[in-house]
Amino acid sequence: MKNNTNKYKILVLSDLKKSTNATLKSTVSLAKMINGSIEFFHVKKPSDVVEKESQLSAMRTINKGHFAIEKEIQDLITPISKDYGVNINYSFTYGNVKDEMRKYIKLNKPDIIVLGKRKSKPLNFMYGITNFILKEHDGVIMLADNDNVLEPNKDISLGLLNGVEESFNLEFIEDLINQTQKPLKSFKIGKSDSDTSTKTNKHINKKVIEYVFEASDNTTDNLSNYVSKNNINLLCVNREKKSTVKNENTSASDIKTFIGKLNVSFLVTGGQRLSVQ
């Protein structure tokens, strides 16, 4: 969705943990590259504020909590907004976290949703809010790494996982590619005659260095090493990609494993909603 001044609406969903600062910086970096507006949204469970109190006492507690939350958000947003010259609008509410997020997304229709990437065991990574958003939102989702932050006003090093298909040919992806270090790096899992190759991709019209990995038990570790060696800090994954060739599809299970083990931010492209159990 576009307006007169910004091409894209970016929504940051935050739990106000200490990693929020890193998530906001990466979001600002993305917004400046693709000309996006930023909305910050937080949901507080009433049980986090009110336990066993009378109705009047509960209302007083909620009112006090309201001002405390607003100040906490402002303290997070204001320095980043001033440092990088980007306006960040914010709002918060009380209620069931998933229900309130679902309503907000439906009402505001963001193009891109940003979440902080959790530190967890790979097999248990996509849980809770991350898993919920991946299933709920069929647009683009960025999972911002807490350590490998995208620095605003600096070119990023972009990687593409399992090639670039038609569904990658989105306007904002092209805007993003124009701001990245060249050449692009593509990481593919499947069979190839050589380990690496350089080519011009017909969809993005840029030189792409492609690394191909044989599917094996060590694939994820090998991929992680090459991503690190190439200083990749944003990796695009196409959740819509399907292939009739064995070991050349990016499934929900694959994405879960990659996100859990690779220390980069992920940009999960729009398409089919994931259902990760």
C-alpha positions in Angstrom: 0.0 0.0 0.0 1.4 3.4 -0.9 0.8 7.0 0.0 2.0 10.4 -1.2 5.3 10.3 0.6 6.3 6.7 1.2 6.1 3.7 -1.0 5.7 1.1 1.7 4.2 0.7 5.2 6.5 -1.1 7.7 5.0 -2.4 10.9 7.3 -3.2 13.9 5.7 -5.6 16.4 7.6 -5.4 19.6 7.5 -6.9 23.1 9.7 -4.1 24.4 12.6 -6.4 25.3 16.1 -5.1 25.4 16.7 -6.3 21.8 14.1 -3.7 20.6 16.7 -1.1 20.0 18.5 -3.3 17.5 15.3 -4.2 15.8 14.4 -0.5 15.4 17.8 0.3 13.9 17.5 -2.5 11.3 13.9 -1.3 10.5 15.2 2.3 10.0 17.9 0.9 7.7 15.3 -0.9 5.6 12.9 2.0 5.6 15.5 4.5 4.3 16.5 2.1 1.5 13.0 1.4 0.2 11.3 4.7 1.2 9.1 3.2 3.8 7.1 4.7 6.7 7.4 3.0 10.1 4.7 2.2 12.6 5.6 0.7 16.0 3.0 -1.4 17.8 3.0 -3.1 21.3 0.4 -5.2 23.1 0.4 -5.5 26.8 -1.5 -8.3 28.4 -3.7 -7.0 31.2 -2.5 -9.8 33.5 1.0 -8.3 33.2 -0.3 -5.1 34.9 -3.2 -6.2 37.0 -3.3 -9.3 39.2 -5.8 -9.6 42.1 -7.2 -6.1 42.7 -10.6 -4.4 42.9 -12.0 -2.9 39.7 -11.2 0.7 40.9 -7.7 -0.2 42.0 -7.2 -2.1 38.7 -8.2 0.9 36.7 -5.7 3.1 38.6 -3.0 0.5 38.0 -3.7 0.4 34.3 -3.7 4.2 34.0 -0.3 4.3 35.7 0.9 1.5 33.5 -0.3 3.4 30.4 2.0 6.3 31.1 4.9 4.0 32.0 4.6 2.1 28.7 4.3 5.3 26.6 7.4 6.7 28.2 9.3 3.4 27.6 8.3 3.5 23.9 9.2 7.1 23.6 12.6 6.6 25.2 13.3 3.8 22.7 12.0 5.6 19.6 13.0 9.3 20.1 16.9 8.9 20.0 16.8 6.7 16.9 14.3 9.0 15.2 16.5 12.0 15.9 19.8 10.3 15.0 18.6 9.1 11.6 16.0 11.7 10.7 13.1 9.2 10.4 9.6 9.7 11.9 8.4 6.6 13.8 4.7 6.6 14.8 3.7 4.3 17.7 0.7 2.9 19.4 0.0 0.3 22.1 -3.0 -1.4 23.6 -4.1 -3.9 26.3 -5.5 -7.3 25.4 -4.8 -10.7 24.0 -1.5 -10.3 22.1 -2.4 -12.4 19.1 -5.9 -11.0 18.8 -4.8 -7.4 19.0 -2.0 -7.9 16.5 -4.4 -9.6 14.1 -6.8 -6.7 14.4 -4.1 -4.1 13.9 -2.7 -5.9 10.8 -6.2 -6.2 9.3 -7.0 -2.5 9.9 -3.6 -1.0 8.8 -2.6 -3.5 6.1 1.2 -3.1 6.3 3.4 -4.2 3.4 6.2 -5.4 5.6 6.1 -6.7 9.2 9.3 -6.6 11.3 10.0 -8.9 14.3 13.1 -9.4 16.4 14.7 -12.7 15.6 14.7 -14.9 18.7 17.6 -16.8 20.1 16.5 -20.4 20.5 17.2 -24.0 19.6 16.7 -24.4 15.8 14.0 -27.1 16.1 12.0 -25.0 18.5 12.6 -21.6 16.9 9.4 -20.7 15.1 7.1 -20.5 18.0 4.8 -17.9 19.6 4.4 -14.6 17.9 7.0 -15.3 15.1 5.2 -18.4 14.1 1.8 -16.7 14.4 2.8 -13.8 12.1 4.3 -16.2 9.5 1.0 -18.0 9.3 -1.2 -14.9 9.6 0.5 -12.4 7.3 1.1 -13.3 3.6 3.1 -10.2 2.9 6.8 -9.6 3.5 8.3 -10.3 6.9 11.7 -9.2 8.2 13.2 -11.1 11.1 15.8 -8.7 12.5 18.9 -10.3 14.0 19.9 -8.9 17.5 23.6 -9.0 16.9 24.1 -8.5 13.1 22.2 -5.2 13.0 21.5 -3.4 9.7 23.1 0.0 10.2 21.1 2.9 8.8 22.7 4.9 5.9 25.1 2.1 5.1 24.9 -0.3 2.2 23.9 -3.8 3.2 25.3 -7.1 2.0 22.4 -9.0 0.6 22.1 -12.7 0.0 19.5 -14.7 -1.8 18.6 -18.2 -0.7 17.7 -20.7 -3.4 17.8 -18.4 -6.3 15.6 -15.5 -7.5 12.3 -16.5 -9.0 9.4 -14.4 -10.4 7.9 -13.9 -6.9 11.1 -12.1 -6.0 10.5 -9.6 -8.8 8.8 -7.1 -6.5 9.4 -3.3 -6.7 10.7 -3.0 -3.2 13.1 -5.9 -3.8 14.5 -3.9 -6.7 14.7 -0.8 -4.5 16.6 -2.8 -1.9 19.0 -4.4 -4.4 20.0 -0.9 -5.6 21.2 -0.1 -2.1 23.2 -3.2 -1.6 26.9 -4.1 -2.1 27.6 -5.7 -5.4 27.7 -8.3 -6.7 24.8 -10.1 -5.1 25.4 -13.5 -3.5 23.0 -16.4 -4.1 23.0 -19.6 -2.1 21.4 -22.6 -3.6 20.8 -26.1 -2.3 20.7 -28.6 -5.0 22.9 -30.2 -7.7 25.3 -28.3 -9.9 28.3 -28.9 -12.1 30.4 -26.5 -10.1 30.6 -25.1 -6.6 30.3 -21.5 -7.6 29.3 -19.5 -10.7 28.8 -15.9 -11.8 25.9 -14.9 -13.9 23.4 -12.1 -14.7 20.0 -12.9 -13.4 17.2 -12.1 -15.9 14.8 -10.9 -13.2 17.0 -8.5 -11.3 19.5 -7.7 -14.1 22.5 -7.8 -11.7 25.6 -9.8 -11.5 25.1 -12.7 -9.1 27.7 -15.0 -7.6 26.0 -18.3 -6.9 27.1 -20.9 -4.3 25.6 -24.3 -4.7 25.5 -26.8 -1.8 24.7 -30.5 -2.1 21.8 -31.4 0.2 23.2 -33.3 3.2 23.2 -33.4 7.0 25.9 -30.6 6.9 24.2 -28.3 4.5 23.0 -25.8 7.0 26.4 -25.6 8.7 28.1 -25.1 5.4 25.6 -22.5 4.4 26.1 -20.7 7.6 29.9 -20.6 7.1 29.6 -19.2 3.6 27.1 -16.6 4.7 29.5 -15.5 7.4 32.5 -15.5 5.1 30.7 -13.2 2.7 29.6 -10.8 5.4 25.9 -11.2 4.5 23.7 -9.3 6.9 20.3 -9.7 5.2 19.2 -13.0 3.6 16.2 -13.1 1.4 14.1 -16.3 1.5 11.2 -17.0 -0.8 8.5 -18.9 1.0 6.5 -19.2 -2.2 9.2 -21.0 -4.1 8.3 -24.6 -5.0 10.2 -27.0 -7.3 9.5 -30.3 -8.9 13.2 -31.1 -8.5 14.1 -33.0 -5.4 16.0 -31.0 -2.7 15.4 -27.7 -4.5 12.5 -26.3 -2.6 12.4 -24.0 0.3 9.9 -25.5 2.7 8.6 -24.2 6.0 10.9 -26.7 7.7 13.9 -25.5 5.8 13.2 -21.9 6.7 12.8 -22.8 10.3 16.2 -24.5 10.4 18.0 -21.7 8.5 16.6 -18.9 10.7 17.5 -20.8 13.8 21.2 -21.4 12.8 22.2 -18.4 10.6 23.3 -15.2 12.4 21.7 -12.8 9.9 18.5 -10.9 9.5 16.0 -12.6 7.2 13.6 -11.1 4.7 10.9 -13.7 4.1 9.1 -12.8 0.9 5.3 -12.7 0.5 3.3 -15.6 -0.8 1.8 -18.6 0.8 1.3 -18.5 4.6 3.5 -20.8 6.5 2.1 -23.3 9.0 5.0 -24.4 11.1 4.1 -27.0 13.8 
